[in-house]
Amino acid sequence: MINRKKFDFYLLAMLIILMLAGCLAIYSASTSKIGDNVSTQNHWWKQCIFVFVCLFAIYVLLRTPMPVFELAVIPLYVLNMIALILVLFTPAIGGSHRWFSIGGFNYQPSESAKLLTILVVSRVLAKDNLGELRQLLYGFALVSVPVFLIIIEPDFGTTLVFWTSLMAMFVAAGLPLFFLLLMVSPVVSIVFSIHWMLLLLWMFILVLLLIRSRLSWVAITISGIANLFAALIMPVFWNGLKDYQQSRILTFIDPMRDPLGAGYQIIQSKIAVGSGAVSGKGWLEGTQKNMNFLPEHHTDFIFSVVGEEFGFIGSILLLGLFAAFFWRLSTAVSELKVAERRIATAGICGYLMFQSFINIGMNIGLVPATGIPLPFISYGGSNLLINSMAIGVVLKFLNERGFMK
């Protein structure tokens, strides 16, 4: 039942505006205009149907009694893990086993795993009298299950989303920040292992931060050894990456090393965004898109279409929409007093913000191409549905403030 006094109409309105902006962007990305010849693919009207399906799903979710919703989380999580196993036996698409094709609709279980994992982890982290060490262990254990299965697909980019949401949930659960530093530091050590001077500088900074956290010298020593070990196994980690993953990283550093291969996407995306200048080339007039120079322009590189056709002004407007949306979503975290719901909302906010940052950064050449779509804007039914359901969960939490616990 919707409580009009507590229901967040602003958050819902921002969600609808973003989805409509996505439909317009996908229409443009699906349309090729060369001279007087105009052809449009069917992606845009499919996305419009997805939008109505998503809004109906949010309505059903809001009408579902909270006890029924809470009772369904664990079984759905288990079923999702089974789906992640079964998808490994489906025919490979582009070298990956990620999708179930059902009646022309592609379902990607790794998408629903994001939301369900957040809901399960938040329930565990919110338990009373659960020590900090157990919070860490349980959180990592629950997230590691879907991450391991998704890596096998393989889909490395999606696994980063899980770790980001886990970090956000740890913060919302009140875990000391130096614990987060200890968890993130090995990754930084691996990155800085490219040069021994950078590694030494990072180790010095890390030790200073840990001393300021008032850790014992035993803990600091163990952390230092763990970070050195992480840096030394970098060659093993590098050799364990797929060829295309190595190529993406190297090409990110220097796209011109393979301008017609791995660097092609980044180069063409940057050309599209840059050529839009201040006001853009105009609606449907993007040459990089129309001449099909820009790959995957209705999915991963949809932001480049916006940048090319609407320029800096259009890009800033879209970023402004996201900023307003995430501002409201982040304030919802502090408004929720029930620990489980507050932690889950933080995880949802964290993963959506991370996906947005990675996708836009990928489009302008700040991060390597990872295949992560832009939430609510990129084409894709399962991605849009799960992201919308995630916001539906937050709306449900806000709507039922004070009803329980």
N, C-alpha and C positions, 0 to 999 in steps of 0.2 A: 504493500500500500504506500502511495506517494504522500509524504508529508510536505505540503506546500510551504510551510514556514521554514523547514530545514533543507528542502531539496535545493541543490545547487544548479539553478537554471543557467548561471553564467558559464560554468564548466561545460554543460551540455551544449550551450550555444556555440562556444569556442570549438568544440568537437565537430559540430555540424558544419561550421564555416570552413574548418580545415578539410573536411571530407569533400565539400563542394569545390573548394579550391583544387583539390586533387582531381576531381572529375574534369574540371576545365583544363588543367595541365595535361591530363591524359588524352583529352580530346585533341589538343594541339599536337601532342607527341604522336598520336595515331594518325594524324593528317599529313599527307604529303602534297605540297602545292608547288608545281613546276609550270610556270607560265599560266595558262588558263586551265590546265589540267589539275583537278583536285580529287584526291582519293583518300578515303578514311577507313581505317580498320575498325573492327568491332570492339576494341578494348574499352572504349569510353562508355558505351552503353552497358557493357557487362559490369563496369565499375559502378555505374549508377544503380544497377540492380543490387550489387553487393552493399551499397550504402543503405538501401531500404531494408535489406536483410539484417544488417548490423543494428539499425535503429529498432527493428522489431525484436531482435535478440536482447538488446538492452532493456526494452520494455518488459519482456518476459522475465528477465533477471530481476528487475526491480519489483515485480509482482510475486516473485518466489519468496516464500517465508524464509527468514534467516536460518531457522533450525534445519530446514531441508537443504539450503545452500551449504551450510557448514558440514552436514552429514555427507554430502556428495563429493567433497573435495578429495578425500583420501582415495576412494574408489576410482575417481577420474584420473588421479595421479598415477595409480597403478596401471590402469588401462592405457594411459599415455606411454608409460615405460614399455609396455608390451608392444604398442604400435611402433615405437622407436626400434624395437628389435625386429619386428616383422618387415618394416620398410627396407631393411638391409637386404632382403631377399627379393625385392622388386627389381624390374629391369632398370639398368643405369640410364640416367639422362644427363648428358654432358659429363660422364665419368663419375657421377654421384648417385647414391641411392637415397633420395630425400622425399619423394612424393608418392602418394597413392592416387591413382587416377580412377575416379568413380563417376561414371556417367558424364564424362567431359569436364568434370570438376576435379582440380588437383588439390589434395589435402596434404599439408606438410606438418607432420606431428611435432617437429621441433619448434614450431610456432606456438602451439598450445602448451608445450612443455614449459615455456617461459612463464606463463601466467600460473599454471598449476604448481610449478616448483616454488614460486614465490609464496603462494597461499599455504603450502605445506611447511616451508621453512619458517614463515612468520608464525605459524601455530606452535612450532617447536621452540623458537627463540623466546616466545612470550610466556612460556611456562614459568611458574613461580619457583623460586629457590633453585634455579638452574645456574650453576657457576659459569664464570666467563670461559673457562677452558672447555666445558661441555658445550657451551654455545658455539664456540669455534669448531669443535669436532663434529657436532651434529649438523651444523650448517654446511660445512665442507662435504660431509658424507652424503647428505641429501642432494646437493648440487652436483657432486662428482658422478652420480649415476647417469643423469641425462647427458652431461658433458662427455663422458666416455663413449656413450652410444652415438652421439652426434659427431664426435671426432672420427669414428669409424666410417661415417657416411661417404666421404669426409666433408665437414663443413666447419672449418676452424673459426671463421668470422662469427658465427652464431654463438659459439662457446664463450666468446668474450662478453657477450651480453649477459650470460648467466653470472659470471664473476663480478661484473659491475653491479648488478642488482643485489648480489650477496653483500658486497661492500656497503651499499646503501642501507640494507637491512641491519647489518651489524652496527652502523652508526645510529640508526633509529632505536636499536635495542639497548643503546647505552654502553656499548663496548668501548673500552679505553682506546684513544686514537693511536697509542703506540703499538697496540696489537695490529691495527691496520697497517702501520708502517712496517712491522715485521713481516706481514704477509705480502705486501707489495714490493719490498726491497729486493727479493731474489729476481723479480722480473727486470727491475732497473739494473741490477748487476749484470744480467745477461745482455741487455742492450748496451751498457757501457763497456762490456768486455771487448768491443771492437778495437779499443786502444788501451794500453796498460796505464797511461797517464789519466785518462778519464775514469778508469776503474779505481785507481788509487784515490783520486779526488772524491769519488762517490763514497768509498769506504770510510774516508776521513769524516765526511759530512754525516754519514750514517751513525758512526760511533758517537759523534757529538750529540746527535739527536737522541740516541738511546741513553746517553749519560744524563741529559736534561730530563729524560723520562724517569730517572732515578731507578733504573734497573740495576740488578746486581752485576758484578763483573763476570760472574759465571754465565748469566744470560747474554751479556754483551759478547762474550767470547764465542758462545755457541752460535749466536746470530752471525758474527763475523765469519766463522768457519762455513756456515751454511751458504752465505752469500758468495764466498770465494769458490765453494764447490759448484754453485749455480753458474758462476762465470766460467769455470774450467770445463764444464760439460757443454758449453755453447757449441763447440764443433759437433758434438753428438746430436744436440737439438737441431742444428742446421741441417745435418745430413738426414735427419728423420723427416724433414719437410718434403712435400711433393715438389716436383720440378716447377710446376706452375706457381706454387707458393713462394719458392725461392726467387723465381723470376719476378713476381709482383713486388717483393721487397727490394730487390736490386733495381728494378725499374722505377720504383718510387724515389729512390735516391738519385737516379739519373735516367729519366724517361727516354732520353735520346740514345741510350745504349741499344734499344730495340724499338725504333719508332714505328715499324710496321708490324710488330708482334705484341709483346707484353706491354709496351709503353704506348700503344696506339690509343687505348681507351682514355688514359689520363691526358694525353696530348690533345686529342679531339675535344674532350670535355673542357679543358682550359681554354682552348680556342673558342668554343661556343660561348662560354661565360664572358670571356674577354671581349669578344666581338659585339656583345650586347651593349657595351659602353654604358652611358647614363640612363637612357630611356628605352633601349632595346630596338630591335629591328621591326617590331610590330607583330600583332596577332597572326599566327600561322606563317610568318615570314622568315623563320629561322632557317638559314641555308644549310647549316651543319646537320640539322634534322631532316630537312626536305631532300637533301642530296644523300641522305643515309650515311654520312660520314661519322655521325655520333652513334655509337652502338648502345643497345639496350636503353634507348631514350625514353621509353614509357615505364621502365622499372627502376634500375639502379641509378640511372643518370637523368632522372626527371628534373632535378634541380638545374641542370645545365640548359634544359629547354626553357625554363623560367628565366634564367639569366640571359639567354640569347634573345628571347622575344620581348622581354619586359625590362631588361637591363638592370642597372644598379638599383633603380627605384623599385622595380617589381621584386627584386631579391630581398631588399630591406623590408618591404611590406610583408613578404612571406615570413621572414625571420621575426618580424614584429608579432605576427600571429602566433608563432611558436613560443616567443618569449612570454606573451600574455597567457597563453595556455599553460605553460610550465610554471609560471608564477602562481597561478591559481592552484595547480596540482600540488606544488610544494607547500603552499600555505595550508592545504588540507591535512598535511601530515601533522602539523601542530594543533589542528582543531580536533583531531580524533584522540580521545582519552583512553580507549580500549587498546592495550598494548599490541595485541595481534593485528588489529586493523591498521594501527599507525605504522607498524613495521611493514605490513603488506603494501600499504600505499607508498611508503618510501621506496620499496623495491620496484614497484610499477613506475613511479616517477623516474627512478634511476635508470631503468632499462630503456624507457622511451627517450629520455634525454641523451643517453649514450648512442642509441641508434641514429638519432637526428644529427648529432655531432659528427659521427663517423661518416654518414652518407654525404652530408654537405661538405665535410672536409675532403672526402674522396673526390667529389665533383670539382673542387677548386685546387686539388693537388696537394693538400696538407697531410693526408694520410693515404696509405696504400689502398688499392681497390680490394674490397672485401666481400662484395655481393650483399651487403646489408641494405635493405630498402629504406626509403624515407617514410616514416610513419604517417599514415592517413593520406599521403600524396602519391606514392608509387603505386603502380598497378599490381593487384594481387588480392584474391579473395580471402584466403586463409590468413594472410598477414593483417589485412584490414579488419577481419572479423575478430581475431584475438586481441588486437590492440584496442578495438572498440569495446570488447567485453571487459578488458582490463579497466578502462575508464568507467564502464558500467558498474564494476565492482566498487570502485571508489565512490561513485554516485550513491550506491546502495549503502555503503558505510556511512556516508555523510547524512543520508536520508534517515537513517535509524540511530542517529546519535542520541544517547540517553535512554534508549528502549531496553537495552540489555547490559548487564555487567556494570 
